[in-house]
Amino acid sequence: MNDYDASTYGDGVADVYDGWYSGGDVAPIVGRLAELAGDGPVLELGIGTGRVALPLAERGLAVHGIDASSAMVEKLRAKPGGADQDDQVRCFRNVAARLVPGGRFVLECFVPDLSRFDRGLRLAVTGINGDGLRLEASMHDPIHQKVKARVVSLTERGTRFYPVEARYCWPSELDLMARLAGLELEHRWGGWNEEPFTAVSGTHVTVYEKPS
């Protein structure tokens, strides 16, 4: 894990990502983003294999995307049509600098659930199919709000390890980053169908707007 960088996760998991993380029905996501984007254009940060970007482009919007992983982008191009807190603060500022007045920055995030860890550790089965199973072993650093993990795939063909490292943010922390970048909170929902965001919500969809 010492050589983990921005591209490590995507480069390692690109060949299995679509099979492992289908993400469910993408229609509500694409519909809401198209409504928020208006005439566009759209820039997706972490475009990955194009799960959202490709159907969004099919609606006629000009969609652009960036990703740290060249392997993920190669998977995207093969389809039809298709860090730490300082880095996160810099991301907000870079986005804000590229938005026109009235433009929006939309995020879909998980709400951190620290109860998943027992004394800073977690070992769990995350998937079982006819070919084998997946395990996740992770360590939590509450001081720096970071999680280091290995996803282990066990199949008849052998064992593979996929490193994951992330720094999580609380919704209030994201709001502060947005304010520092000159953005204003417009909406926060519990899902793409505008479900209310409550204390028991596991995810949130947040919309920031650049003031006119």
N, C-alpha and C positions, 0 to 999 in steps of 0.2 A: 504493500500500500504506500510505500515511501515515494514511489514515482507516479502516484495518482495525479492526473491533471484534468482539465476540462473535457478532454476528448476520450478519456479512458473508458467511462461507462458506455457511451454510445458505440465506440469501436468494438467493445467486447460483446455487446448484446445485440448488435444490429441484425445478425442472422436469425435470431429467435424472437425478436421484439414483437413483431406483429402477431405471432402465435401465442405469446405469453400474455400480452397486454392489449387485448382488443379494445378495451375501453367502453364496451357496450355500444348503444345506439348513438351515432354521431349526429343524427339529424337535429336534436334540440340545440346542440352546441353550434352547429353551422348556421342554423336559423337565427339564433340570438346574435351571433357575431355579424352576420350579414345585415341584420337590422341596425346594429350599433355602427357598422362601418359606413352605411349609406352608399355613396358612390365610390368609396375607397380612396386611395389604395390601402392595402393591408400588408403589414410586416409582422411575421410570426418569429418570435425568438425561440430557438430550440425546435425547429420545424420537424426534426426527426425523420420518420419515413413518410410523412405527408398525410397522416390519418385525418387531420382537420383541413390542411391547406388544399389538398386536391379537390374535395367536394365543395370547398368554398370557391375555388377558382371556376368550378363548373357552373356556378351561379353568375358568372360574368365579371367577377371582381378581379382586379389586378392584384395578385397575391405574390409577395416576396417573402423569403425566409432565409434565416441563417442558422447554422448549427456548428458546434465545435467538433463534431464527429464527421469525418469524411465518409466513413462506412455507412452511417445513417443516411447521409445525402445520396450516396450511391444506390441505396435501396429505394429511395424516393424517385430518383431519376429512372429507375428500371420499371416503374409502374406506369400504366397508361395515364398520360396527362402530367404526367408529372415529374463555487469558491468561498470566498469568505464575505464578511459584512461589507468591507470596502468595495468589493466587486459588485455586490448587490446595490449599494448606493450609487455606484458609477453607472450601473445598468439603468436605473431610474433617470439619472441625469441625461444619459445618451438618448433614451427614448423621448424624454421631454424636449430635447433640443431638435428632434426630428419631427415632432408633431406640429401640425398647423393649429392655430387657435380653434378650439372646438373639437380637436382630435381626441381620440380616446386610447387609453392603455388598459387592456383587459387581461386579468390574471385568473387562472383556476388553480387553487392551492389546497393542500390538505391542512387541517387544523392540527397542530402538534398534540399527540396523545402520549404523554409521558408514562401513563400507566401500562404501556406495552412492555416496559423494561422492569426487570427485577434486579435491583442493585446494579443498575447500569448495563445489564446484559439481556439479550433476547435470543432464543432459539425456537423457530417455528416452522411448521410445514406450510408452504404457500401454494402448493399445487400438486395434484396427483392425476395421472392419466395412464392409459394403457402402456405407455412407453417407459414410465418411471415416475419420479417425484422430484420436487424442488424443496429445498430447505433455505431458510434465511438465518444467518448468525450475525448479530449486530452488537455494537458497543455504543453507549450513549455518553457524550461529554456535555453535561448540563452547563458548564461554565461558558463554553464557546458555542453552545447550541448546535453541536455537530453530531452526526451519526456516521460511523464507519461500519460497513457490512460486507459480507460475502454471500451471494446467492449461489447455492450449490445445486447443480443438476446431476441427478443420478439416473442413468439409463443402462440398458444392456450393452450399449456401445462404450460406456465408460463414465467418467466423472469430469465435469467441467466447473470451473469457478468463475464467477462474474463479480468484480469489485464494484462497490457502490459507496460513494462518500457525498454527504450533503450537509449543508447548514440550513436549518429550518428557521422560519420567521413566524412570529405571532401576528395576527391581523393588525393590531395597534402599531407594531413595528413597521409593517408595510406602509401604513398611513403616514407615519413620520417620514419615511424615505420619500414618499410621494410629495409631502409638503416641502421637504428640502429641495426637491426638483422643480417646485412651482406647479404641481398638479393638485387637483381637488378631488375628493371622494364624491362620486356621483351615485353609485349603487354598490351595495353588497348583498348578495343573495346566497341562499344555502344550496343552490343548484342552477342549472341552465334554464329551468322553467320558472325562475323567479320565486322559488320557495323561500320563505322567511329564513334569515340567518339567526340561529338561536344558540344557546349555551351548549346544546347537544349536537350541533351540526358537526359532521366530520370533515366537510369540505366547504369552500366558499368560492364564489365567483365575484370578483371585485372589479369595478369599473372606475378608472380615474380619468378626469377630463382636464385638458389644458384650457385655462380661462381664455375667453375671447378678448 
